Amino acid sequence: MVETDKLSFPPDPISEGAHARGLGRPKDACPYPADSAERKAWLEGYDGAPSDDGPDLPLGNG
């Protein structure tokens, strides 16, 4: 049986940002370089919302 706590997964910047906020770390603690996709994702996770508005999804039938 494999123990999940011993597995190593690649970091997810969105989850990292949310986790940092939960720990009370400041927003400027983001470890990613300015203007990188990872920094944008980290900040989205920290803020709990996408940084820009995505496309509108179609309404369901009915």
N, CA, C and O atoms as a Tinker XYZ file with bonds, in Angstrom:
   248  protein
     1  N      0.848000   -1.185000    0.000000    73     2
     2  CA     0.000000    0.000000    0.000000    64     1     3
     3  C      0.889000    1.244000    0.000000    63     2     4     5
     4  O      1.901000    1.292000    0.699000    81     3
     5  N      0.508000    2.235000   -0.780000    73     3     6
     6  CA     1.272000    3.472000   -0.903000    64     5     7
     7  C      0.725000    4.500000    0.082000    63     6     8     9
     8  O     -0.486000    4.704000    0.171000    81     7
     9  N      1.619000    5.139000    0.813000    73     7    10
    10  CA     1.204000    6.193000    1.731000    64     9    11
    11  C      1.271000    7.527000    1.003000    63    10    12    13
    12  O      2.317000    7.902000    0.474000    81    11
    13  N      0.141000    8.250000    0.979000    73    11    14
    14  CA     0.073000    9.497000    0.212000    64    13    15
    15  C      0.949000   10.593000    0.796000    63    14    16    17
    16  O      1.373000   11.486000    0.063000    81    15
    17  N      1.236000   10.555000    2.097000    73    15    18
    18  CA     2.056000   11.616000    2.671000    64    17    19
    19  C      3.524000   11.499000    2.248000    63    18    20    21
    20  O      4.301000   12.431000    2.458000    81    19
    21  N      3.905000   10.384000    1.664000    73    19    22
    22  CA     5.280000   10.207000    1.213000    64    21    23
    23  C      5.441000   10.485000   -0.280000    63    22    24    25
    24  O      6.559000   10.507000   -0.794000    81    23
    25  N      4.321000   10.696000   -0.974000    73    23    26
    26  CA     4.398000   11.001000   -2.401000    64    25    27
    27  C      4.790000   12.453000   -2.586000    63    26    28    29
    28  O      4.462000   13.309000   -1.765000    81    27
    29  N      5.491000   12.718000   -3.665000    73    27    30
    30  CA     5.893000   14.083000   -3.966000    64    29    31
    31  C      5.177000   14.536000   -5.232000    63    30    32    33
    32  O      5.380000   13.964000   -6.303000    81    31
    33  N      4.352000   15.548000   -5.111000    73    31    34
    34  CA     3.626000   16.087000   -6.246000    64    33    35
    35  C      4.248000   17.420000   -6.642000    63    34    36    37
    36  O      4.771000   18.135000   -5.787000    81    35
    37  N      4.198000   17.761000   -7.919000    73    35    38
    38  CA     4.708000   19.079000   -8.315000    64    37    39
    39  C      3.868000   20.175000   -7.663000    63    38    40    41
    40  O      2.662000   20.002000   -7.485000    81    39
    41  N      4.474000   21.274000   -7.315000    73    39    42
    42  CA     3.722000   22.337000   -6.640000    64    41    43
    43  C      2.664000   22.954000   -7.553000    63    42    44    45
    44  O      2.865000   23.102000   -8.759000    81    43
    45  N      1.557000   23.300000   -6.958000    73    43    46
    46  CA     0.468000   23.973000   -7.661000    64    45    47
    47  C      0.425000   25.400000   -7.122000    63    46    48    49
    48  O      0.047000   25.607000   -5.969000    81    47
    49  N      0.805000   26.390000   -7.937000    73    47    50
    50  CA     0.873000   27.769000   -7.440000    64    49    51
    51  C     -0.446000   28.286000   -6.852000    63    50    52    53
    52  O     -0.427000   29.066000   -5.900000    81    51
    53  N     -1.572000   27.871000   -7.398000    73    51    54
    54  CA    -2.852000   28.334000   -6.862000    64    53    55
    55  C     -3.035000   27.816000   -5.435000    63    54    56    57
    56  O     -3.393000   28.574000   -4.534000    81    55
    57  N     -2.786000   26.520000   -5.237000    73    55    58
    58  CA    -2.905000   25.943000   -3.900000    64    57    59
    59  C     -1.885000   26.532000   -2.943000    63    58    60    61
    60  O     -2.182000   26.757000   -1.770000    81    59
    61  N     -0.680000   26.782000   -3.443000    73    59    62
    62  CA     0.356000   27.384000   -2.607000    64    61    63
    63  C     -0.067000   28.769000   -2.123000    63    62    64    65
    64  O      0.132000   29.111000   -0.957000    81    63
    65  N     -0.651000   29.566000   -3.022000    73    63    66
    66  CA    -1.103000   30.906000   -2.640000    64    65    67
    67  C     -2.206000   30.861000   -1.598000    63    66    68    69
    68  O     -2.195000   31.627000   -0.635000    81    67
    69  N     -3.168000   29.949000   -1.799000    73    67    70
    70  CA    -4.256000   29.810000   -0.831000    64    69    71
    71  C     -3.719000   29.345000    0.515000    63    70    72    73
    72  O     -4.163000   29.815000    1.563000    81    71
    73  N     -2.773000   28.431000    0.486000    73    71    74
    74  CA    -2.176000   27.923000    1.725000    64    73    75
    75  C     -1.410000   29.037000    2.452000    63    74    76    77
    76  O     -1.486000   29.151000    3.676000    81    75
    77  N     -0.685000   29.842000    1.703000    73    75    78
    78  CA     0.062000   30.948000    2.306000    64    77    79
    79  C     -0.879000   31.921000    3.006000    63    78    80    81
    80  O     -0.590000   32.392000    4.106000    81    79
    81  N     -2.000000   32.218000    2.368000    73    79    82
    82  CA    -2.968000   33.129000    3.003000    64    81    83
    83  C     -3.520000   32.507000    4.275000    63    82    84    85
    84  O     -3.678000   33.186000    5.289000    81    83
    85  N     -3.814000   31.205000    4.218000    73    83    86
    86  CA    -4.327000   30.506000    5.391000    64    85    87
    87  C     -3.344000   30.508000    6.555000    63    86    88    89
    88  O     -3.746000   30.484000    7.718000    81    87
    89  N     -2.068000   30.535000    6.237000    73    87    90
    90  CA    -1.034000   30.583000    7.277000    64    89    91
    91  C     -0.770000   31.997000    7.774000    63    90    92    93
    92  O      0.010000   32.198000    8.705000    81    91
    93  N     -1.429000   32.991000    7.143000    73    91    94
    94  CA    -1.246000   34.379000    7.562000    64    93    95
    95  C     -0.030000   35.054000    6.960000    63    94    96    97
    96  O      0.403000   36.099000    7.445000    81    95
    97  N      0.525000   34.473000    5.913000    73    95    98
    98  CA     1.690000   35.090000    5.265000    64    97    99
    99  C      1.239000   36.291000    4.445000    63    98   100   101
   100  O      0.109000   36.315000    3.959000    81    99
   101  N      2.101000   37.284000    4.284000    73    99   102
   102  CA     1.732000   38.462000    3.491000    64   101   103
   103  C      1.690000   38.136000    2.000000    63   102   104   105
   104  O      2.325000   37.192000    1.531000    81   103
   105  N      0.938000   38.930000    1.285000    73   103   106
   106  CA     0.789000   38.725000   -0.156000    64   105   107
   107  C      2.127000   38.857000   -0.882000    63   106   108   109
   108  O      2.341000   38.199000   -1.900000    81   107
   109  N      3.012000   39.681000   -0.384000    73   107   110
   110  CA     4.308000   39.858000   -1.040000    64   109   111
   111  C      5.277000   38.703000   -0.770000    63   110   112   113
   112  O      6.446000   38.779000   -1.147000    81   111
   113  N      4.805000   37.643000   -0.124000    73   111   114
   114  CA     5.626000   36.458000    0.123000    64   113   115
   115  C      5.648000   35.522000   -1.086000    63   114   116   117
   116  O      6.259000   34.455000   -1.032000    81   115
   117  N      4.998000   35.908000   -2.154000    73   115   118
   118  CA     4.962000   35.080000   -3.366000    64   117   119
   119  C      6.392000   34.816000   -3.849000    63   118   120   121
   120  O      7.165000   35.750000   -4.063000    81   119
   121  N      6.737000   33.527000   -4.020000    73   119   122
   122  CA     8.110000   33.186000   -4.395000    64   121   123
   123  C      8.402000   33.240000   -5.897000    63   122   124   125
   124  O      9.540000   33.020000   -6.313000    81   123
   125  N      7.401000   33.527000   -6.700000    73   123   126
   126  CA     7.574000   33.479000   -8.155000    64   125   127
   127  C      7.945000   34.840000   -8.727000    63   126   128   129
   128  O      7.553000   35.870000   -8.180000    81   127
   129  N      8.700000   34.852000   -9.824000    73   127   130
   130  CA     9.138000   36.121000  -10.420000    64   129   131
   131  C      7.975000   36.944000  -10.981000    63   130   132   133
   132  O      6.957000   36.405000  -11.415000    81   131
   133  N      8.158000   38.257000  -10.957000    73   131   134
   134  CA     7.155000   39.173000  -11.519000    64   133   135
   135  C      6.889000   38.826000  -12.972000    63   134   136   137
   136  O      7.789000   38.388000  -13.688000    81   135
   137  N      5.672000   39.020000  -13.397000    73   135   138
   138  CA     5.235000   38.789000  -14.772000    64   137   139
   139  C      5.298000   37.321000  -15.208000    63   138   140   141
   140  O      5.288000   37.036000  -16.405000    81   139
   141  N      5.362000   36.386000  -14.252000    73   139   142
   142  CA     5.343000   34.967000  -14.618000    64   141   143
   143  C      3.925000   34.414000  -14.449000    63   142   144   145
   144  O      3.140000   34.925000  -13.650000    81   143
   145  N      3.613000   33.372000  -15.206000    73   143   146
   146  CA     2.303000   32.718000  -15.097000    64   145   147
   147  C      2.118000   32.129000  -13.700000    63   146   148   149
   148  O      1.011000   32.122000  -13.162000    81   147
   149  N      3.214000   31.632000  -13.116000    73   147   150
   150  CA     3.137000   31.048000  -11.783000    64   149   151
   151  C      2.775000   32.100000  -10.734000    63   150   152   153
   152  O      1.998000   31.832000   -9.818000    81   151
   153  N      3.348000   33.301000  -10.876000    73   151   154
   154  CA     3.026000   34.383000   -9.928000    64   153   155
   155  C      1.555000   34.763000  -10.039000    63   154   156   157
   156  O      0.881000   34.952000   -9.026000    81   155
   157  N      1.060000   34.875000  -11.256000    73   155   158
   158  CA    -0.351000   35.209000  -11.463000    64   157   159
   159  C     -1.237000   34.159000  -10.802000    63   158   160   161
   160  O     -2.210000   34.500000  -10.128000    81   159
   161  N     -0.900000   32.871000  -10.996000    73   159   162
   162  CA    -1.680000   31.787000  -10.399000    64   161   163
   163  C     -1.590000   31.819000   -8.872000    63   162   164   165
   164  O     -2.595000   31.623000   -8.189000    81   163
   165  N     -0.393000   32.063000   -8.335000    73   163   166
   166  CA    -0.204000   32.121000   -6.887000    64   165   167
   167  C     -1.075000   33.229000   -6.291000    63   166   168   169
   168  O     -1.738000   33.027000   -5.273000    81   167
   169  N     -1.069000   34.394000   -6.929000    73   167   170
   170  CA    -1.863000   35.515000   -6.434000    64   169   171
   171  C     -3.362000   35.243000   -6.541000    63   170   172   173
   172  O     -4.135000   35.676000   -5.687000    81   171
   173  N     -3.778000   34.524000   -7.591000    73   171   174
   174  CA    -5.185000   34.137000   -7.709000    64   173   175
   175  C     -5.573000   33.216000   -6.548000    63   174   176   177
   176  O     -6.650000   33.362000   -5.969000    81   175
   177  N     -4.702000   32.280000   -6.215000    73   175   178
   178  CA    -4.969000   31.401000   -5.086000    64   177   179
   179  C     -5.001000   32.165000   -3.774000    63   178   180   181
   180  O     -5.839000   31.894000   -2.915000    81   179
   181  N     -4.104000   33.109000   -3.617000    73   179   182
   182  CA    -4.046000   33.924000   -2.402000    64   181   183
   183  C     -5.323000   34.745000   -2.243000    63   182   184   185
   184  O     -5.890000   34.829000   -1.153000    81   183
   185  N     -5.769000   35.350000   -3.350000    73   183   186
   186  CA    -6.962000   36.191000   -3.310000    64   185   187
   187  C     -8.251000   35.387000   -3.317000    63   186   188   189
   188  O     -9.299000   35.891000   -2.912000    81   187
   189  N     -8.185000   34.139000   -3.774000    73   187   190
   190  CA    -9.375000   33.305000   -3.842000    64   189   191
   191  C    -10.251000   33.607000   -5.035000    63   190   192   193
   192  O    -11.427000   33.243000   -5.052000    81   191
   193  N     -9.688000   34.277000   -6.045000    73   191   194
   194  CA   -10.460000   34.628000   -7.234000    64   193   195
   195  C     -9.523000   34.804000   -8.419000    63   194   196   197
   196  O     -8.379000   35.226000   -8.254000    81   195
   197  N    -10.008000   34.481000   -9.616000    73   195   198
   198  CA    -9.179000   34.739000  -10.803000    64   197   199
   199  C     -8.878000   36.217000  -10.940000    63   198   200   201
   200  O     -9.682000   37.062000  -10.547000    81   199
   201  N     -7.713000   36.529000  -11.500000    73   199   202
   202  CA    -7.321000   37.925000  -11.630000    64   201   203
   203  C     -8.059000   38.649000  -12.748000    63   202   204   205
   204  O     -8.138000   39.877000  -12.750000    81   203
   205  N     -8.597000   37.896000  -13.692000    73   203   206
   206  CA    -9.390000   38.521000  -14.745000    64   205   207
   207  C    -10.637000   37.718000  -14.978000    63   206   208   209
   208  O    -10.706000   36.543000  -14.615000    81   207
   209  N    -11.628000   38.344000  -15.584000    73   207   210
   210  CA   -12.906000   37.709000  -15.826000    64   209   211
   211  C    -12.812000   36.844000  -17.069000    63   210   212   213
   212  O    -12.458000   37.329000  -18.143000    81   211
   213  N    -13.124000   35.579000  -16.928000    73   211   214
   214  CA   -13.084000   34.661000  -18.056000    64   213   215
   215  C    -14.314000   34.799000  -18.926000    63   214   216   217
   216  O    -15.171000   35.640000  -18.654000    81   215
   217  N    -14.419000   33.991000  -19.966000    73   215   218
   218  CA   -15.569000   34.063000  -20.858000    64   217   219
   219  C    -16.846000   33.612000  -20.164000    63   218   220   221
   220  O    -16.816000   32.772000  -19.265000    81   219
   221  N    -17.957000   34.177000  -20.588000    73   219   222
   222  CA   -19.254000   33.768000  -20.043000    64   221   223
   223  C    -19.573000   32.371000  -20.537000    63   222   224   225
   224  O    -19.334000   32.041000  -21.699000    81   223
   225  N    -20.111000   31.557000  -19.650000    73   223   226
   226  CA   -20.519000   30.209000  -20.028000    64   225   227
   227  C    -21.976000   30.232000  -20.458000    63   226   228   229
   228  O    -22.754000   31.041000  -19.952000    81   227
   229  N    -22.355000   29.367000  -21.373000    73   227   230
   230  CA   -23.756000   29.335000  -21.793000    64   229   231
   231  C    -24.671000   28.863000  -20.654000    63   230   232   233
   232  O    -24.279000   28.036000  -19.830000    81   231
   233  N    -25.869000   29.392000  -20.625000    73   231   234
   234  CA   -26.843000   28.965000  -19.631000    64   233   235
   235  C    -27.345000   27.591000  -20.011000    63   234   236   237
   236  O    -27.379000   27.242000  -21.191000    81   235
   237  N    -27.732000   26.810000  -19.025000    73   235   238
   238  CA   -28.268000   25.473000  -19.278000    64   237   239
   239  C    -29.625000   25.541000  -19.963000    63   238   240   241
   240  O    -30.317000   26.557000  -19.902000    81   239
   241  N    -29.984000   24.469000  -20.602000    73   239   242
   242  CA   -31.299000   24.393000  -21.280000    64   241   243
   243  C    -32.396000   24.270000  -20.237000    63   242   244   245
   244  O    -32.330000   23.413000  -19.356000    81   243
   245  N    -33.398000   25.120000  -20.336000    73   243   246
   246  CA   -34.557000   24.962000  -19.469000    64   245   247
   247  C    -34.722000   26.053000  -18.581000    63   246   248
   248  O    -35.660000   26.063000  -17.784000    81   247
